[in-house]
Amino acid sequence: MQPPVGSQQGGKPSSSISQLPRAVRWALVFGVFVLAYFFAIEPAIDQMNKWNAQSDVLTEALKNYGKQEAELRAASDAIKLGQRQFGEVALPGDPRTRPDEFRDAISRILDARGVDQRTISARSGSFTQGPLVDHVKGVSRVEKQIADVSFLSTPETFAAVLADLEREKFVTSVRRAQVRQSEGKEKVDRLLRVSLELETWTMSKVEKAK
């Protein structure tokens, strides 16, 4: 008995992909590619793009860090050099304690250099403008304590005292230095009449009106 048309021996179906028309086979292949693209390839590409973007950000951050590190290193070296040459500088202090610290520091330097003939008078002043005043405006008040110092000394002692004052942390600045030649015996002894104006700064909180 002949087998029915459209069937093969053993009951296996006769249709297969290889028997489909070429156009249909290409359509199936294209469909598989499209599915693979949207479900596998496109997410992978998106992830790679994100990684590339993150890499660009990290690269730029590393460049900026390297630049800032160089600038900070240069600033740190400048500060260290300034400290070696001029000594440590104290920040503006408490107005209740800084004037005494200031005066004691001046007296200590003059004593160490053997300057006995001296006078020290104190006065206060205020800042009306400047970077520090602008920075703390409305929060703190910056003021200056001024010491007018006069003494007799030899040129060598004067130079040593001035260098010590420049390195003293409680002396914010030497505002004025005036030197005059003495008369009579003082001139013979090579003594100079020295007049200095020294400054230190204080900072206090501004009391807000209630």
C-alpha positions in Angstrom: 0.0 0.0 0.0 1.4 3.4 -1.0 2.0 5.9 1.8 -0.3 9.0 1.8 0.8 12.0 -0.1 2.7 14.5 2.1 4.1 11.9 4.5 7.2 9.8 4.8 8.1 6.4 6.2 8.2 6.2 10.0 5.7 9.0 10.5 8.3 11.9 10.3 7.0 15.2 8.9 8.4 16.1 5.6 8.6 19.9 6.1 12.0 21.4 7.3 13.7 24.8 7.3 15.8 23.7 4.4 12.7 23.1 2.3 11.3 26.6 2.9 11.7 29.2 0.2 14.9 31.3 0.3 13.0 34.5 1.1 11.3 32.9 4.1 14.6 31.5 5.3 16.2 35.0 5.1 13.2 36.5 6.9 13.6 34.0 9.7 17.4 34.8 10.0 16.7 38.5 10.0 14.0 38.1 12.7 16.5 36.1 14.9 19.1 38.9 14.4 16.6 41.6 15.3 15.6 39.8 18.5 19.3 39.2 19.4 20.0 42.9 18.7 17.2 44.3 21.0 17.6 41.7 23.7 21.4 41.3 23.8 23.4 43.5 21.6 21.7 46.8 22.2 21.9 46.6 26.0 25.5 45.6 25.7 26.2 48.7 23.5 24.3 50.9 26.0 26.4 49.6 28.8 29.6 50.1 26.9 28.5 53.7 26.2 27.9 54.3 29.9 31.3 52.8 30.7 32.9 55.1 28.1 31.1 58.1 29.6 32.2 57.2 33.1 35.7 56.6 31.9 35.7 60.1 30.3 34.5 61.6 33.6 37.1 59.7 35.6 39.8 60.7 33.2 38.8 64.4 33.5 38.6 64.1 37.2 42.1 62.6 37.4 43.4 65.5 35.2 41.8 68.1 37.4 43.1 66.3 40.5 46.6 66.3 39.1 46.4 70.0 38.3 45.0 70.9 41.7 47.5 68.6 43.4 50.3 70.5 41.7 48.8 73.9 42.7 48.3 72.8 46.3 51.9 71.4 46.4 53.2 74.8 45.1 51.1 76.7 47.6 52.3 74.4 50.4 55.9 74.9 49.4 55.4 78.7 49.4 53.9 78.5 52.9 56.8 76.4 54.2 59.3 78.8 52.6 57.5 81.7 54.2 57.5 80.0 57.6 61.2 79.3 57.4 62.0 82.9 56.4 59.4 84.8 58.5 58.2 82.3 61.1 54.7 81.1 62.0 51.8 83.6 61.7 49.1 83.4 64.3 45.5 83.9 63.2 43.5 86.8 64.6 43.1 86.1 68.3 40.7 86.7 71.1 40.6 90.5 72.0 40.6 89.5 75.7 44.0 87.7 75.6 45.8 88.7 72.4 46.9 92.2 73.6 48.8 90.7 76.6 50.3 87.9 74.3 51.4 90.6 71.9 53.0 92.9 74.5 54.7 89.9 76.2 56.2 88.7 72.9 57.6 92.1 72.2 59.1 92.4 75.7 60.6 88.9 75.5 62.4 89.8 72.2 63.8 93.0 73.6 64.9 91.3 76.8 66.6 88.5 74.8 68.6 91.2 72.8 69.5 93.2 75.9 67.5 96.3 75.1 66.8 98.0 78.4 66.1 101.6 77.4 62.7 101.2 75.8 59.1 102.3 76.0 56.0 100.4 74.8 52.6 102.0 74.4 49.4 100.3 73.2 46.4 101.5 71.2 43.7 99.9 69.1 42.4 100.5 65.7 39.7 99.2 63.3 39.6 97.8 59.8 37.1 99.4 57.4 37.9 97.4 54.3 40.0 94.5 53.1 39.6 90.8 52.0 39.4 89.5 55.6 36.9 92.2 56.6 34.7 91.4 53.6 35.0 87.6 54.3 33.7 87.8 57.9 31.4 90.8 57.5 28.2 90.5 59.6 29.7 87.5 61.5 32.9 88.7 63.1 34.6 92.0 63.8 38.3 92.3 63.0 40.4 94.9 64.9 44.1 95.6 65.2 46.1 96.2 68.3 49.0 98.5 67.8 52.2 98.8 69.8 54.4 101.9 69.5 57.9 100.8 70.5 60.9 103.1 71.1 64.3 102.0 72.2 68.1 102.7 71.9 70.4 100.1 70.4 73.4 99.5 68.2 72.8 98.9 64.5 73.5 95.2 65.0 71.0 94.8 67.8 68.4 96.8 65.9 68.8 94.4 62.9 68.5 91.4 65.2 65.4 92.7 67.0 63.7 93.5 63.7 64.4 90.0 62.4 63.0 88.5 65.6 59.8 90.6 65.4 59.3 89.5 61.7 59.4 85.9 62.9 57.2 86.3 65.9 53.8 84.8 65.3 51.9 87.3 67.5 53.4 90.2 65.5 51.2 90.3 62.4 53.1 93.1 60.8 55.8 95.7 61.2 53.9 98.8 60.0 56.7 101.3 60.4 60.4 101.4 61.3 62.1 104.8 61.9 65.8 105.0 62.8 67.6 108.2 63.8 71.2 108.8 64.7 71.7 109.8 68.4 73.6 112.8 69.7 76.5 113.2 72.1 77.6 110.2 74.1 74.9 108.0 72.5 76.4 108.8 69.1 79.9 107.9 70.4 78.5 104.6 71.7 76.9 103.9 68.2 73.4 103.9 69.6 70.4 104.5 67.3 67.0 105.9 68.3 64.6 103.4 66.9 60.8 103.8 66.6 58.6 100.9 65.5 54.9 100.5 64.9 53.8 96.9 65.3 50.4 95.3 64.7 48.5 92.2 65.8 45.0 91.4 64.9 42.0 90.3 66.9 38.6 88.9 65.9 35.4 88.8 67.9 31.8 87.7 67.1 29.3 90.3 66.1 26.4 90.3 68.6 23.2 90.2 66.6 20.3 92.4 67.7 17.4 90.4 69.2 
